[in-house]
Amino acid sequence: MLGISLDTLRRWDREGKIEVARDAANRRVVSLEEVERLRGVEGRQELSARNRFRGVVRSVEVDGLLARVEIDVTEPSRVVAIITRESAEELGLRAGMSAAGVVKSTSVMVEK
């Protein structure tokens, strides 16, 4: 459901990026709520951009009219976007929530 490898799941567990439980055989079990948290709202295709990087907001730093949003995305990479303060507030961005960095041309936009 998340489109990640077992190695990525293990790494995310070690790094605390995903909440897992263990079953009687000590296998990782991820709740549907946790999967939905990481996936965010599906089916929203309002933007025409093809390159989306789903992930979890690491930080939101507001300075004047701009907000710097840092998103941890699948695999060992990160997307950083500079957006307006109004956009960050309108999206209700906060650390730990699911979001996507959308790459179109030379701009990185944020959607949730």
Residue pairs with C-beta under 8 A, 6 or more apart in sequence:
1 35
1 39
2 9
2 35
2 38
2 39
2 74
3 74
4 12
4 74
8 74
8 75
9 18
9 20
9 28
9 30
10 28
12 18
13 20
13 28
17 56
17 72
18 30
18 34
18 38
19 30
19 31
19 34
20 28
20 29
20 30
20 34
21 28
21 29
21 30
21 31
22 28
22 29
23 29
37 97
37 98
38 54
38 56
38 98
39 54
39 98
40 54
40 98
40 99
40 100
40 112
41 112
44 111
46 111
47 102
47 104
47 109
47 111
48 104
49 102
49 103
49 104
49 109
51 102
51 103
51 104
52 100
52 101
52 102
52 103
52 111
53 71
53 73
53 74
53 77
53 79
53 100
53 101
53 102
53 103
54 73
54 74
54 98
54 99
54 100
55 71
55 72
55 73
55 74
55 78
55 79
55 98
55 99
55 100
55 101
56 71
56 72
56 96
56 97
56 98
56 99
57 69
57 70
57 71
57 93
57 94
57 95
57 96
57 97
57 98
57 99
58 70
58 71
58 72
58 78
58 95
59 68
59 69
59 70
59 95
60 67
60 68
60 69
60 70
60 88
60 93
60 94
60 95
61 67
61 68
62 85
62 88
64 85
65 84
65 85
65 86
66 82
66 83
66 84
66 85
67 82
67 83
67 84
67 85
67 87
67 88
67 89
67 93
68 80
68 81
68 82
69 80
69 81
69 82
69 83
69 88
69 93
69 99
69 110
70 78
70 79
70 80
71 78
71 79
71 80
71 81
71 99
71 100
71 101
71 110
72 78
73 79
73 101
79 101
79 103
79 108
80 101
80 108
81 101
81 108
81 109
81 110
83 109
83 110
87 110
88 110
91 99
91 110
91 111
91 112
92 112
93 99
93 110
93 112
97 112
98 112
99 110
99 111
99 112
100 110
100 111
100 112
101 108
101 109
101 110
102 108
102 109
102 110
102 111
